[in-house]
């Protein structure tokens, strides 16, 4: 199996990306949040329960997709000869962390192309969610949330591509669950609190600082990839030796 990325680095950076990329999520999903909240008529507590169910469904769909891509990535990298698999996983991890860091700093806006590509899938999936309205019980809200997870979002798609290098299905699911958890504060609050939180996270200095942190994780992984490329015997030594007498 391909060596995993350090889990504490992976989860921490995914959580950070979700939290500081959440103003982008609010811009795309804010209208959906409002529509779903209005659809859940009743007490304030009931609306909060439904809102939590929506988001749990959304994060569950992220985690399921992350598990799928994590397992796929493990198979792809394991198919590479010798230490190339471990090197490739580090390289992909570094590339996507750097891409996410550049997005957060505002120095690269290439994620819009991913969003346009995902819009084709969303046009097919979105009518399914509409058929579930109005919301009458939490299970229905959870199901709508899982469909909501397919909303085209370049930030989500890049995190999913990043999960290819997570090492296995569990690692991919953890990465995407952490990313989804990072987006929760922005999508759970409303009104004045939402505007205040959005204004704070949209500050250029805050966004660039967060981007620089993610870039630092990416550079760290890139340096690790270079180390493995320059010392392939390190990975080879970790593999069981084949007896010369065999």
Biotite code that builds the C-alpha atoms (Angstrom):
import biotite.structure as struc

atoms = struc.array([
    struc.Atom([0.000, 0.000, 0.000], chain_id="A", res_id=1, res_name="UNK", atom_name="CA", element="C"),
    struc.Atom([1.172, 3.512, -0.775], chain_id="A", res_id=2, res_name="UNK", atom_name="CA", element="C"),
    struc.Atom([2.461, 5.377, 2.253], chain_id="A", res_id=3, res_name="UNK", atom_name="CA", element="C"),
    struc.Atom([-0.126, 7.753, 3.652], chain_id="A", res_id=4, res_name="UNK", atom_name="CA", element="C"),
    struc.Atom([0.272, 11.462, 4.070], chain_id="A", res_id=5, res_name="UNK", atom_name="CA", element="C"),
    struc.Atom([0.714, 12.459, 7.729], chain_id="A", res_id=6, res_name="UNK", atom_name="CA", element="C"),
    struc.Atom([-2.885, 12.328, 8.993], chain_id="A", res_id=7, res_name="UNK", atom_name="CA", element="C"),
    struc.Atom([-2.536, 15.282, 11.359], chain_id="A", res_id=8, res_name="UNK", atom_name="CA", element="C"),
    struc.Atom([-1.256, 17.467, 8.497], chain_id="A", res_id=9, res_name="UNK", atom_name="CA", element="C"),
    struc.Atom([-3.920, 16.210, 6.114], chain_id="A", res_id=10, res_name="UNK", atom_name="CA", element="C"),
    struc.Atom([-6.875, 16.676, 8.477], chain_id="A", res_id=11, res_name="UNK", atom_name="CA", element="C"),
    struc.Atom([-5.661, 20.029, 9.826], chain_id="A", res_id=12, res_name="UNK", atom_name="CA", element="C"),
    struc.Atom([-5.050, 21.469, 6.375], chain_id="A", res_id=13, res_name="UNK", atom_name="CA", element="C"),
    struc.Atom([-8.392, 20.144, 5.038], chain_id="A", res_id=14, res_name="UNK", atom_name="CA", element="C"),
    struc.Atom([-10.226, 21.675, 8.020], chain_id="A", res_id=15, res_name="UNK", atom_name="CA", element="C"),
    struc.Atom([-8.417, 24.983, 7.434], chain_id="A", res_id=16, res_name="UNK", atom_name="CA", element="C"),
    struc.Atom([-9.259, 24.962, 3.740], chain_id="A", res_id=17, res_name="UNK", atom_name="CA", element="C"),
    struc.Atom([-12.931, 24.308, 4.483], chain_id="A", res_id=18, res_name="UNK", atom_name="CA", element="C"),
    struc.Atom([-13.113, 27.043, 7.128], chain_id="A", res_id=19, res_name="UNK", atom_name="CA", element="C"),
    struc.Atom([-11.347, 29.758, 5.171], chain_id="A", res_id=20, res_name="UNK", atom_name="CA", element="C"),
    struc.Atom([-12.850, 28.782, 1.849], chain_id="A", res_id=21, res_name="UNK", atom_name="CA", element="C"),
    struc.Atom([-16.361, 28.898, 3.326], chain_id="A", res_id=22, res_name="UNK", atom_name="CA", element="C"),
    struc.Atom([-17.153, 32.468, 2.151], chain_id="A", res_id=23, res_name="UNK", atom_name="CA", element="C"),
    struc.Atom([-17.028, 30.948, -1.347], chain_id="A", res_id=24, res_name="UNK", atom_name="CA", element="C"),
    struc.Atom([-19.424, 28.250, -0.093], chain_id="A", res_id=25, res_name="UNK", atom_name="CA", element="C"),
    struc.Atom([-21.765, 30.889, 1.322], chain_id="A", res_id=26, res_name="UNK", atom_name="CA", element="C"),
    struc.Atom([-21.847, 32.671, -2.019], chain_id="A", res_id=27, res_name="UNK", atom_name="CA", element="C"),
    struc.Atom([-22.801, 29.450, -3.825], chain_id="A", res_id=28, res_name="UNK", atom_name="CA", element="C"),
    struc.Atom([-24.920, 27.769, -1.147], chain_id="A", res_id=29, res_name="UNK", atom_name="CA", element="C"),
    struc.Atom([-26.376, 30.695, 0.809], chain_id="A", res_id=30, res_name="UNK", atom_name="CA", element="C"),
    struc.Atom([-29.525, 30.768, -1.327], chain_id="A", res_id=31, res_name="UNK", atom_name="CA", element="C"),
    struc.Atom([-29.957, 27.021, -0.908], chain_id="A", res_id=32, res_name="UNK", atom_name="CA", element="C"),
    struc.Atom([-29.558, 27.316, 2.862], chain_id="A", res_id=33, res_name="UNK", atom_name="CA", element="C"),
    struc.Atom([-32.261, 30.002, 2.945], chain_id="A", res_id=34, res_name="UNK", atom_name="CA", element="C"),
    struc.Atom([-34.629, 27.981, 0.762], chain_id="A", res_id=35, res_name="UNK", atom_name="CA", element="C"),
    struc.Atom([-34.191, 24.836, 2.829], chain_id="A", res_id=36, res_name="UNK", atom_name="CA", element="C"),
    struc.Atom([-34.647, 26.726, 6.100], chain_id="A", res_id=37, res_name="UNK", atom_name="CA", element="C"),
    struc.Atom([-37.893, 28.267, 4.884], chain_id="A", res_id=38, res_name="UNK", atom_name="CA", element="C"),
    struc.Atom([-39.088, 24.874, 3.676], chain_id="A", res_id=39, res_name="UNK", atom_name="CA", element="C"),
    struc.Atom([-38.663, 23.506, 7.203], chain_id="A", res_id=40, res_name="UNK", atom_name="CA", element="C"),
    struc.Atom([-41.601, 25.288, 8.804], chain_id="A", res_id=41, res_name="UNK", atom_name="CA", element="C"),
    struc.Atom([-42.055, 25.154, 12.553], chain_id="A", res_id=42, res_name="UNK", atom_name="CA", element="C"),
    struc.Atom([-40.125, 26.171, 15.643], chain_id="A", res_id=43, res_name="UNK", atom_name="CA", element="C"),
    struc.Atom([-36.612, 27.581, 15.639], chain_id="A", res_id=44, res_name="UNK", atom_name="CA", element="C"),
    struc.Atom([-35.314, 24.353, 17.188], chain_id="A", res_id=45, res_name="UNK", atom_name="CA", element="C"),
    struc.Atom([-36.974, 22.330, 14.428], chain_id="A", res_id=46, res_name="UNK", atom_name="CA", element="C"),
    struc.Atom([-35.375, 24.503, 11.744], chain_id="A", res_id=47, res_name="UNK", atom_name="CA", element="C"),
    struc.Atom([-31.954, 24.118, 13.387], chain_id="A", res_id=48, res_name="UNK", atom_name="CA", element="C"),
    struc.Atom([-32.411, 20.356, 13.492], chain_id="A", res_id=49, res_name="UNK", atom_name="CA", element="C"),
    struc.Atom([-33.226, 20.271, 9.802], chain_id="A", res_id=50, res_name="UNK", atom_name="CA", element="C"),
    struc.Atom([-30.323, 22.572, 8.973], chain_id="A", res_id=51, res_name="UNK", atom_name="CA", element="C"),
    struc.Atom([-27.949, 20.234, 10.827], chain_id="A", res_id=52, res_name="UNK", atom_name="CA", element="C"),
    struc.Atom([-29.426, 17.281, 8.934], chain_id="A", res_id=53, res_name="UNK", atom_name="CA", element="C"),
    struc.Atom([-28.900, 19.047, 5.589], chain_id="A", res_id=54, res_name="UNK", atom_name="CA", element="C"),
    struc.Atom([-25.258, 19.674, 6.400], chain_id="A", res_id=55, res_name="UNK", atom_name="CA", element="C"),
    struc.Atom([-24.648, 16.180, 7.760], chain_id="A", res_id=56, res_name="UNK", atom_name="CA", element="C"),
    struc.Atom([-26.006, 14.809, 4.492], chain_id="A", res_id=57, res_name="UNK", atom_name="CA", element="C"),
    struc.Atom([-23.754, 17.144, 2.522], chain_id="A", res_id=58, res_name="UNK", atom_name="CA", element="C"),
    struc.Atom([-20.655, 16.163, 4.506], chain_id="A", res_id=59, res_name="UNK", atom_name="CA", element="C"),
    struc.Atom([-21.577, 12.472, 4.244], chain_id="A", res_id=60, res_name="UNK", atom_name="CA", element="C"),
    struc.Atom([-21.635, 12.767, 0.456], chain_id="A", res_id=61, res_name="UNK", atom_name="CA", element="C"),
    struc.Atom([-18.220, 14.478, 0.559], chain_id="A", res_id=62, res_name="UNK", atom_name="CA", element="C"),
    struc.Atom([-16.832, 11.692, 2.751], chain_id="A", res_id=63, res_name="UNK", atom_name="CA", element="C"),
    struc.Atom([-18.284, 8.955, 0.526], chain_id="A", res_id=64, res_name="UNK", atom_name="CA", element="C"),
    struc.Atom([-16.749, 10.552, -2.572], chain_id="A", res_id=65, res_name="UNK", atom_name="CA", element="C"),
    struc.Atom([-13.452, 10.980, -0.708], chain_id="A", res_id=66, res_name="UNK", atom_name="CA", element="C"),
    struc.Atom([-13.462, 7.303, 0.274], chain_id="A", res_id=67, res_name="UNK", atom_name="CA", element="C"),
    struc.Atom([-14.057, 6.295, -3.338], chain_id="A", res_id=68, res_name="UNK", atom_name="CA", element="C"),
    struc.Atom([-11.247, 8.482, -4.673], chain_id="A", res_id=69, res_name="UNK", atom_name="CA", element="C"),
    struc.Atom([-8.929, 7.523, -1.813], chain_id="A", res_id=70, res_name="UNK", atom_name="CA", element="C"),
    struc.Atom([-9.391, 3.844, -2.672], chain_id="A", res_id=71, res_name="UNK", atom_name="CA", element="C"),
    struc.Atom([-8.945, 4.579, -6.384], chain_id="A", res_id=72, res_name="UNK", atom_name="CA", element="C"),
    struc.Atom([-5.794, 6.573, -5.723], chain_id="A", res_id=73, res_name="UNK", atom_name="CA", element="C"),
    struc.Atom([-4.374, 3.776, -3.595], chain_id="A", res_id=74, res_name="UNK", atom_name="CA", element="C"),
    struc.Atom([-4.857, 1.303, -6.450], chain_id="A", res_id=75, res_name="UNK", atom_name="CA", element="C"),
    struc.Atom([-3.379, 3.680, -9.016], chain_id="A", res_id=76, res_name="UNK", atom_name="CA", element="C"),
    struc.Atom([-0.297, 4.494, -6.988], chain_id="A", res_id=77, res_name="UNK", atom_name="CA", element="C"),
    struc.Atom([0.220, 0.878, -5.890], chain_id="A", res_id=78, res_name="UNK", atom_name="CA", element="C"),
    struc.Atom([0.303, -0.085, -9.582], chain_id="A", res_id=79, res_name="UNK", atom_name="CA", element="C"),
    struc.Atom([3.392, 2.061, -10.136], chain_id="A", res_id=80, res_name="UNK", atom_name="CA", element="C"),
    struc.Atom([6.712, 0.188, -9.950], chain_id="A", res_id=81, res_name="UNK", atom_name="CA", element="C"),
    struc.Atom([8.877, 0.307, -6.857], chain_id="A", res_id=82, res_name="UNK", atom_name="CA", element="C"),
    struc.Atom([8.978, 3.578, -4.892], chain_id="A", res_id=83, res_name="UNK", atom_name="CA", element="C"),
    struc.Atom([7.282, 5.544, -7.672], chain_id="A", res_id=84, res_name="UNK", atom_name="CA", element="C"),
    struc.Atom([3.879, 4.992, -6.049], chain_id="A", res_id=85, res_name="UNK", atom_name="CA", element="C"),
    struc.Atom([4.871, 6.682, -2.792], chain_id="A", res_id=86, res_name="UNK", atom_name="CA", element="C"),
    struc.Atom([6.595, 9.463, -4.700], chain_id="A", res_id=87, res_name="UNK", atom_name="CA", element="C"),
    struc.Atom([3.549, 9.964, -6.918], chain_id="A", res_id=88, res_name="UNK", atom_name="CA", element="C"),
    struc.Atom([1.194, 10.181, -3.920], chain_id="A", res_id=89, res_name="UNK", atom_name="CA", element="C"),
    struc.Atom([3.384, 12.824, -2.285], chain_id="A", res_id=90, res_name="UNK", atom_name="CA", element="C"),
    struc.Atom([3.569, 14.754, -5.553], chain_id="A", res_id=91, res_name="UNK", atom_name="CA", element="C"),
    struc.Atom([-0.215, 14.759, -6.083], chain_id="A", res_id=92, res_name="UNK", atom_name="CA", element="C"),
    struc.Atom([-0.759, 15.750, -2.450], chain_id="A", res_id=93, res_name="UNK", atom_name="CA", element="C"),
    struc.Atom([1.664, 18.654, -2.834], chain_id="A", res_id=94, res_name="UNK", atom_name="CA", element="C"),
    struc.Atom([0.166, 19.800, -6.136], chain_id="A", res_id=95, res_name="UNK", atom_name="CA", element="C"),
    struc.Atom([-3.381, 20.021, -4.791], chain_id="A", res_id=96, res_name="UNK", atom_name="CA", element="C"),
    struc.Atom([-2.401, 21.641, -1.508], chain_id="A", res_id=97, res_name="UNK", atom_name="CA", element="C"),
    struc.Atom([-0.510, 24.279, -3.503], chain_id="A", res_id=98, res_name="UNK", atom_name="CA", element="C"),
    struc.Atom([-3.514, 24.739, -5.817], chain_id="A", res_id=99, res_name="UNK", atom_name="CA", element="C"),
    struc.Atom([-5.810, 25.203, -2.811], chain_id="A", res_id=100, res_name="UNK", atom_name="CA", element="C"),
    struc.Atom([-3.372, 27.612, -1.204], chain_id="A", res_id=101, res_name="UNK", atom_name="CA", element="C"),
    struc.Atom([-3.227, 29.691, -4.377], chain_id="A", res_id=102, res_name="UNK", atom_name="CA", element="C"),
    struc.Atom([-7.032, 29.743, -4.490], chain_id="A", res_id=103, res_name="UNK", atom_name="CA", element="C"),
    struc.Atom([-7.299, 30.963, -0.898], chain_id="A", res_id=104, res_name="UNK", atom_name="CA", element="C"),
    struc.Atom([-4.748, 33.723, -1.467], chain_id="A", res_id=105, res_name="UNK", atom_name="CA", element="C"),
    struc.Atom([-6.654, 34.864, -4.560], chain_id="A", res_id=106, res_name="UNK", atom_name="CA", element="C"),
    struc.Atom([-3.574, 34.470, -6.755], chain_id="A", res_id=107, res_name="UNK", atom_name="CA", element="C"),
    struc.Atom([-5.210, 31.815, -8.978], chain_id="A", res_id=108, res_name="UNK", atom_name="CA", element="C"),
    struc.Atom([-8.850, 31.505, -10.013], chain_id="A", res_id=109, res_name="UNK", atom_name="CA", element="C"),
    struc.Atom([-8.647, 28.343, -12.089], chain_id="A", res_id=110, res_name="UNK", atom_name="CA", element="C"),
    struc.Atom([-11.257, 26.555, -9.965], chain_id="A", res_id=111, res_name="UNK", atom_name="CA", element="C"),
    struc.Atom([-13.979, 28.214, -12.026], chain_id="A", res_id=112, res_name="UNK", atom_name="CA", element="C"),
    struc.Atom([-13.232, 25.766, -14.853], chain_id="A", res_id=113, res_name="UNK", atom_name="CA", element="C"),
    struc.Atom([-13.952, 22.828, -12.526], chain_id="A", res_id=114, res_name="UNK", atom_name="CA", element="C"),
    struc.Atom([-17.241, 24.426, -11.486], chain_id="A", res_id=115, res_name="UNK", atom_name="CA", element="C"),
    struc.Atom([-18.343, 24.802, -15.095], chain_id="A", res_id=116, res_name="UNK", atom_name="CA", element="C"),
    struc.Atom([-17.565, 21.136, -15.725], chain_id="A", res_id=117, res_name="UNK", atom_name="CA", element="C"),
    struc.Atom([-19.556, 20.041, -12.662], chain_id="A", res_id=118, res_name="UNK", atom_name="CA", element="C"),
    struc.Atom([-22.584, 22.119, -13.666], chain_id="A", res_id=119, res_name="UNK", atom_name="CA", element="C"),
    struc.Atom([-23.503, 19.474, -16.258], chain_id="A", res_id=120, res_name="UNK", atom_name="CA", element="C"),
    struc.Atom([-23.861, 16.809, -13.550], chain_id="A", res_id=121, res_name="UNK", atom_name="CA", element="C"),
    struc.Atom([-25.719, 19.183, -11.221], chain_id="A", res_id=122, res_name="UNK", atom_name="CA", element="C"),
    struc.Atom([-28.378, 19.918, -13.843], chain_id="A", res_id=123, res_name="UNK", atom_name="CA", element="C"),
    struc.Atom([-29.233, 16.219, -13.825], chain_id="A", res_id=124, res_name="UNK", atom_name="CA", element="C"),
    struc.Atom([-29.156, 15.781, -10.041], chain_id="A", res_id=125, res_name="UNK", atom_name="CA", element="C"),
    struc.Atom([-30.811, 19.007, -8.829], chain_id="A", res_id=126, res_name="UNK", atom_name="CA", element="C"),
    struc.Atom([-34.390, 18.061, -9.894], chain_id="A", res_id=127, res_name="UNK", atom_name="CA", element="C"),
    struc.Atom([-34.199, 15.106, -7.475], chain_id="A", res_id=128, res_name="UNK", atom_name="CA", element="C"),
    struc.Atom([-33.776, 17.493, -4.543], chain_id="A", res_id=129, res_name="UNK", atom_name="CA", element="C"),
    struc.Atom([-36.688, 19.648, -5.680], chain_id="A", res_id=130, res_name="UNK", atom_name="CA", element="C"),
    struc.Atom([-38.995, 16.638, -5.612], chain_id="A", res_id=131, res_name="UNK", atom_name="CA", element="C"),
    struc.Atom([-38.251, 16.203, -1.896], chain_id="A", res_id=132, res_name="UNK", atom_name="CA", element="C"),
    struc.Atom([-39.583, 19.648, -0.988], chain_id="A", res_id=133, res_name="UNK", atom_name="CA", element="C"),
    struc.Atom([-41.246, 20.634, 1.260], chain_id="A", res_id=134, res_name="UNK", atom_name="CA", element="C"),
    struc.Atom([-39.223, 19.023, 4.025], chain_id="A", res_id=135, res_name="UNK", atom_name="CA", element="C"),
    struc.Atom([-41.348, 17.133, 6.555], chain_id="A", res_id=136, res_name="UNK", atom_name="CA", element="C"),
    struc.Atom([-38.852, 15.092, 8.611], chain_id="A", res_id=137, res_name="UNK", atom_name="CA", element="C"),
    struc.Atom([-35.083, 15.003, 9.361], chain_id="A", res_id=138, res_name="UNK", atom_name="CA", element="C"),
    struc.Atom([-34.447, 11.909, 7.238], chain_id="A", res_id=139, res_name="UNK", atom_name="CA", element="C"),
    struc.Atom([-35.797, 13.787, 4.241], chain_id="A", res_id=140, res_name="UNK", atom_name="CA", element="C"),
    struc.Atom([-33.524, 16.738, 5.090], chain_id="A", res_id=141, res_name="UNK", atom_name="CA", element="C"),
    struc.Atom([-30.552, 14.359, 5.331], chain_id="A", res_id=142, res_name="UNK", atom_name="CA", element="C"),
    struc.Atom([-31.316, 12.990, 1.865], chain_id="A", res_id=143, res_name="UNK", atom_name="CA", element="C"),
    struc.Atom([-31.622, 16.476, 0.371], chain_id="A", res_id=144, res_name="UNK", atom_name="CA", element="C"),
    struc.Atom([-28.300, 17.355, 1.988], chain_id="A", res_id=145, res_name="UNK", atom_name="CA", element="C"),
    struc.Atom([-26.604, 14.371, 0.385], chain_id="A", res_id=146, res_name="UNK", atom_name="CA", element="C"),
    struc.Atom([-27.841, 15.593, -3.017], chain_id="A", res_id=147, res_name="UNK", atom_name="CA", element="C"),
    struc.Atom([-26.713, 19.121, -2.141], chain_id="A", res_id=148, res_name="UNK", atom_name="CA", element="C"),
    struc.Atom([-23.183, 17.699, -1.877], chain_id="A", res_id=149, res_name="UNK", atom_name="CA", element="C"),
    struc.Atom([-23.174, 17.415, -5.693], chain_id="A", res_id=150, res_name="UNK", atom_name="CA", element="C"),
    struc.Atom([-23.476, 21.186, -6.141], chain_id="A", res_id=151, res_name="UNK", atom_name="CA", element="C"),
    struc.Atom([-20.656, 22.239, -8.530], chain_id="A", res_id=152, res_name="UNK", atom_name="CA", element="C"),
    struc.Atom([-17.906, 23.827, -6.452], chain_id="A", res_id=153, res_name="UNK", atom_name="CA", element="C"),
    struc.Atom([-14.304, 24.123, -7.577], chain_id="A", res_id=154, res_name="UNK", atom_name="CA", element="C"),
    struc.Atom([-13.100, 24.158, -3.976], chain_id="A", res_id=155, res_name="UNK", atom_name="CA", element="C"),
    struc.Atom([-14.863, 20.852, -3.263], chain_id="A", res_id=156, res_name="UNK", atom_name="CA", element="C"),
    struc.Atom([-13.641, 19.298, -6.509], chain_id="A", res_id=157, res_name="UNK", atom_name="CA", element="C"),
    struc.Atom([-10.055, 20.254, -5.779], chain_id="A", res_id=158, res_name="UNK", atom_name="CA", element="C"),
    struc.Atom([-10.281, 18.786, -2.283], chain_id="A", res_id=159, res_name="UNK", atom_name="CA", element="C"),
    struc.Atom([-11.715, 15.604, -3.831], chain_id="A", res_id=160, res_name="UNK", atom_name="CA", element="C"),
    struc.Atom([-8.814, 15.389, -6.268], chain_id="A", res_id=161, res_name="UNK", atom_name="CA", element="C"),
    struc.Atom([-6.503, 15.902, -3.299], chain_id="A", res_id=162, res_name="UNK", atom_name="CA", element="C"),
    struc.Atom([-8.090, 12.868, -1.605], chain_id="A", res_id=163, res_name="UNK", atom_name="CA", element="C"),
    struc.Atom([-6.659, 10.689, -4.405], chain_id="A", res_id=164, res_name="UNK", atom_name="CA", element="C"),
    struc.Atom([-3.361, 10.868, -2.521], chain_id="A", res_id=165, res_name="UNK", atom_name="CA", element="C"),
    struc.Atom([-4.863, 10.186, 0.932], chain_id="A", res_id=166, res_name="UNK", atom_name="CA", element="C"),
    struc.Atom([-3.519, 6.606, 0.945], chain_id="A", res_id=167, res_name="UNK", atom_name="CA", element="C"),
    struc.Atom([-6.747, 4.622, 1.147], chain_id="A", res_id=168, res_name="UNK", atom_name="CA", element="C"),
    struc.Atom([-10.526, 4.892, 1.452], chain_id="A", res_id=169, res_name="UNK", atom_name="CA", element="C"),
    struc.Atom([-10.428, 5.779, 5.159], chain_id="A", res_id=170, res_name="UNK", atom_name="CA", element="C"),
    struc.Atom([-7.882, 8.527, 4.571], chain_id="A", res_id=171, res_name="UNK", atom_name="CA", element="C"),
    struc.Atom([-9.923, 9.974, 1.713], chain_id="A", res_id=172, res_name="UNK", atom_name="CA", element="C"),
    struc.Atom([-13.100, 9.943, 3.800], chain_id="A", res_id=173, res_name="UNK", atom_name="CA", element="C"),
    struc.Atom([-11.333, 11.614, 6.738], chain_id="A", res_id=174, res_name="UNK", atom_name="CA", element="C"),
    struc.Atom([-9.902, 14.329, 4.510], chain_id="A", res_id=175, res_name="UNK", atom_name="CA", element="C"),
    struc.Atom([-13.267, 15.188, 2.985], chain_id="A", res_id=176, res_name="UNK", atom_name="CA", element="C"),
    struc.Atom([-15.108, 14.974, 6.317], chain_id="A", res_id=177, res_name="UNK", atom_name="CA", element="C"),
    struc.Atom([-12.603, 17.434, 7.801], chain_id="A", res_id=178, res_name="UNK", atom_name="CA", element="C"),
    struc.Atom([-13.021, 19.722, 4.810], chain_id="A", res_id=179, res_name="UNK", atom_name="CA", element="C"),
    struc.Atom([-16.821, 19.608, 5.180], chain_id="A", res_id=180, res_name="UNK", atom_name="CA", element="C"),
    struc.Atom([-16.587, 20.264, 8.923], chain_id="A", res_id=181, res_name="UNK", atom_name="CA", element="C"),
    struc.Atom([-14.572, 23.379, 8.159], chain_id="A", res_id=182, res_name="UNK", atom_name="CA", element="C"),
    struc.Atom([-17.426, 24.773, 6.065], chain_id="A", res_id=183, res_name="UNK", atom_name="CA", element="C"),
    struc.Atom([-20.040, 24.217, 8.792], chain_id="A", res_id=184, res_name="UNK", atom_name="CA", element="C"),
    struc.Atom([-19.705, 27.467, 10.799], chain_id="A", res_id=185, res_name="UNK", atom_name="CA", element="C"),
    struc.Atom([-20.419, 29.670, 7.788], chain_id="A", res_id=186, res_name="UNK", atom_name="CA", element="C"),
    struc.Atom([-23.367, 27.607, 6.569], chain_id="A", res_id=187, res_name="UNK", atom_name="CA", element="C"),
    struc.Atom([-24.960, 27.153, 10.004], chain_id="A", res_id=188, res_name="UNK", atom_name="CA", element="C"),
    struc.Atom([-25.081, 30.791, 11.049], chain_id="A", res_id=189, res_name="UNK", atom_name="CA", element="C"),
    struc.Atom([-27.444, 33.290, 9.470], chain_id="A", res_id=190, res_name="UNK", atom_name="CA", element="C"),
    struc.Atom([-28.262, 36.976, 9.299], chain_id="A", res_id=191, res_name="UNK", atom_name="CA", element="C"),
    struc.Atom([-25.900, 39.392, 11.024], chain_id="A", res_id=192, res_name="UNK", atom_name="CA", element="C"),
    struc.Atom([-23.603, 36.644, 12.340], chain_id="A", res_id=193, res_name="UNK", atom_name="CA", element="C"),
    struc.Atom([-23.176, 35.242, 8.837], chain_id="A", res_id=194, res_name="UNK", atom_name="CA", element="C"),
    struc.Atom([-22.360, 38.646, 7.387], chain_id="A", res_id=195, res_name="UNK", atom_name="CA", element="C"),
    struc.Atom([-19.851, 39.356, 10.165], chain_id="A", res_id=196, res_name="UNK", atom_name="CA", element="C"),
    struc.Atom([-18.154, 35.969, 9.767], chain_id="A", res_id=197, res_name="UNK", atom_name="CA", element="C"),
    struc.Atom([-18.123, 36.363, 6.014], chain_id="A", res_id=198, res_name="UNK", atom_name="CA", element="C"),
    struc.Atom([-16.615, 39.838, 6.238], chain_id="A", res_id=199, res_name="UNK", atom_name="CA", element="C"),
    struc.Atom([-13.869, 38.577, 8.563], chain_id="A", res_id=200, res_name="UNK", atom_name="CA", element="C"),
    struc.Atom([-12.895, 35.601, 6.404], chain_id="A", res_id=201, res_name="UNK", atom_name="CA", element="C"),
    struc.Atom([-13.031, 37.692, 3.219], chain_id="A", res_id=202, res_name="UNK", atom_name="CA", element="C"),
    struc.Atom([-10.399, 40.084, 4.564], chain_id="A", res_id=203, res_name="UNK", atom_name="CA", element="C"),
    struc.Atom([-7.463, 39.994, 2.147], chain_id="A", res_id=204, res_name="UNK", atom_name="CA", element="C"),
    struc.Atom([-4.925, 39.575, 4.942], chain_id="A", res_id=205, res_name="UNK", atom_name="CA", element="C"),
    struc.Atom([-6.870, 36.696, 6.530], chain_id="A", res_id=206, res_name="UNK", atom_name="CA", element="C"),
    struc.Atom([-7.374, 34.865, 3.239], chain_id="A", res_id=207, res_name="UNK", atom_name="CA", element="C"),
    struc.Atom([-3.768, 35.318, 2.205], chain_id="A", res_id=208, res_name="UNK", atom_name="CA", element="C"),
    struc.Atom([-2.509, 34.182, 5.582], chain_id="A", res_id=209, res_name="UNK", atom_name="CA", element="C"),
    struc.Atom([-4.617, 31.023, 5.369], chain_id="A", res_id=210, res_name="UNK", atom_name="CA", element="C"),
    struc.Atom([-3.459, 30.461, 1.798], chain_id="A", res_id=211, res_name="UNK", atom_name="CA", element="C"),
    struc.Atom([0.163, 30.812, 2.817], chain_id="A", res_id=212, res_name="UNK", atom_name="CA", element="C"),
    struc.Atom([-0.348, 28.201, 5.560], chain_id="A", res_id=213, res_name="UNK", atom_name="CA", element="C"),
    struc.Atom([-1.833, 25.731, 3.064], chain_id="A", res_id=214, res_name="UNK", atom_name="CA", element="C"),
    struc.Atom([0.958, 26.570, 0.602], chain_id="A", res_id=215, res_name="UNK", atom_name="CA", element="C"),
    struc.Atom([3.452, 25.757, 3.362], chain_id="A", res_id=216, res_name="UNK", atom_name="CA", element="C"),
    struc.Atom([1.853, 22.318, 3.766], chain_id="A", res_id=217, res_name="UNK", atom_name="CA", element="C"),
    struc.Atom([2.123, 21.905, -0.006], chain_id="A", res_id=218, res_name="UNK", atom_name="CA", element="C"),
    struc.Atom([5.784, 22.879, -0.053], chain_id="A", res_id=219, res_name="UNK", atom_name="CA", element="C"),
    struc.Atom([6.404, 20.453, 2.801], chain_id="A", res_id=220, res_name="UNK", atom_name="CA", element="C"),
    struc.Atom([4.803, 17.625, 0.803], chain_id="A", res_id=221, res_name="UNK", atom_name="CA", element="C"),
    struc.Atom([6.690, 18.683, -2.325], chain_id="A", res_id=222, res_name="UNK", atom_name="CA", element="C"),
    struc.Atom([9.962, 18.530, -0.397], chain_id="A", res_id=223, res_name="UNK", atom_name="CA", element="C"),
    struc.Atom([8.978, 15.066, 0.859], chain_id="A", res_id=224, res_name="UNK", atom_name="CA", element="C"),
    struc.Atom([8.246, 14.000, -2.725], chain_id="A", res_id=225, res_name="UNK", atom_name="CA", element="C"),
    struc.Atom([11.668, 15.255, -3.792], chain_id="A", res_id=226, res_name="UNK", atom_name="CA", element="C"),
    struc.Atom([13.288, 13.376, -0.907], chain_id="A", res_id=227, res_name="UNK", atom_name="CA", element="C"),
    struc.Atom([11.653, 10.111, -1.974], chain_id="A", res_id=228, res_name="UNK", atom_name="CA", element="C"),
    struc.Atom([12.599, 10.744, -5.606], chain_id="A", res_id=229, res_name="UNK", atom_name="CA", element="C"),
    struc.Atom([16.215, 11.363, -4.648], chain_id="A", res_id=230, res_name="UNK", atom_name="CA", element="C"),
    struc.Atom([16.455, 8.393, -2.269], chain_id="A", res_id=231, res_name="UNK", atom_name="CA", element="C"),
    struc.Atom([14.360, 5.590, -3.788], chain_id="A", res_id=232, res_name="UNK", atom_name="CA", element="C"),
    struc.Atom([16.275, 3.030, -1.768], chain_id="A", res_id=233, res_name="UNK", atom_name="CA", element="C"),
    struc.Atom([14.519, 4.310, 1.365], chain_id="A", res_id=234, res_name="UNK", atom_name="CA", element="C"),
    struc.Atom([11.153, 3.126, 0.088], chain_id="A", res_id=235, res_name="UNK", atom_name="CA", element="C"),
    struc.Atom([12.648, -0.008, -1.421], chain_id="A", res_id=236, res_name="UNK", atom_name="CA", element="C"),
    struc.Atom([14.223, -0.934, 1.920], chain_id="A", res_id=237, res_name="UNK", atom_name="CA", element="C"),
    struc.Atom([10.791, -0.818, 3.516], chain_id="A", res_id=238, res_name="UNK", atom_name="CA", element="C"),
    struc.Atom([9.551, -3.559, 1.163], chain_id="A", res_id=239, res_name="UNK", atom_name="CA", element="C"),
    struc.Atom([10.111, -7.263, 1.981], chain_id="A", res_id=240, res_name="UNK", atom_name="CA", element="C"),
    struc.Atom([13.307, -8.451, 0.323], chain_id="A", res_id=241, res_name="UNK", atom_name="CA", element="C"),
    struc.Atom([13.130, -11.245, -2.229], chain_id="A", res_id=242, res_name="UNK", atom_name="CA", element="C"),
    struc.Atom([15.543, -14.030, -1.445], chain_id="A", res_id=243, res_name="UNK", atom_name="CA", element="C"),
    struc.Atom([18.282, -14.517, -4.004], chain_id="A", res_id=244, res_name="UNK", atom_name="CA", element="C"),
    struc.Atom([17.934, -18.265, -3.432], chain_id="A", res_id=245, res_name="UNK", atom_name="CA", element="C"),
    struc.Atom([14.282, -18.290, -4.498], chain_id="A", res_id=246, res_name="UNK", atom_name="CA", element="C"),
])
